[in-house]
Structure formats: C-alpha cells, structure tokens
Amino acid sequence: MPYPQSSERDQRRIIQSIRELWEGRSNAGGQFTCALNAASTVVDAANCSPASRVFVSPRHANAAAEIGAGTGYVSAVAKGQFTFTHANSSTANRLFDFEIRG
C-alpha cells in the first residue's frame, strides 16, 4: 500500500491510499513462524506500539494446535515488536498471520 508523506501534494496518491484502506488493505500485518526449541518468539512489526492490539491467526494445523492447547498467546507488546509465547517444541510449521490495530 502506498504510504503518502505529510508533505504529499499529489491528490491521486492520497485518494489511492484512502481507497486501499477502505478495501481492507494496510501495512499493519504479516506472518511469523514460532521459533523452534524456544518458549517464545519476538516478532518485528514496525507499526506496533505499546498500546497496540495484536491479533494472530494460525495458518497451519501445528499452529492451530498451539492455540487449541492454550500455549500460544501474545504475551508482550512494545514499540516495533511483539512477543508470542508458545510451547517449547521442535515441532515445525507453526506459521501464523498477524494484524496490528491501534
């Protein structure tokens, strides 16, 4: 999604950015995979701030099992990153999507 600067004067770029937000696009999301043999994963997320809310969604059965077992959750949110706590496991394919709001 184009990100217009505060000095942007091109009305078409400003309108395009607003239109893309209206259609549900934003730069406030991404993917991460749980670190192997670790109890948490720190995810870099430029749009994150301490007041943000982070929503995760599993993209693989192993990731869904992490949520279903109650071991996967967002445990900390900070400027530019969040921490996802999970089982200390060698299980691969624990892939999640995330979205940040606020």
Residue, then its C-alpha position, 0 to 999 in steps of 0.5 A: m500500500p502506498y504510504p503518502q508523506s505529510s508533505e504529499r501534494d499529489q491528490r491521486r496518491i492520497i485518494q489511492s491510499i484512502r481507497e486501499l484502506w477502505e478495501g481492507r488493505s494496510n501495512a499493519g500485518g504479516q506472518f511469523t513462524c514460532a521459533l523452534n526449541a524456544a518458549s517464545t518468539v519476538v516478532d518485528a512489526a514496525n507499526c506496533s506500539p505499546a498500546s497496540r492490539v495484536f491479533v494472530s491467526p494460525r495458518h497451519a494445523n501445528a499452529a492451530a494446535e498451539i492455540g487449541a492447547g492454550t500455549g500460544y498467546v501474545s504475551a508482550v507488546a512494545k514499540g516495533q515488536f511483539t512477543f508470542t509465547h508458545a510451547n517449547s517444541s521442535t515441532a515445525n510449521r507453526l506459521f501464523d498471520f498477524e494484524i496490528r490495530g491501534 
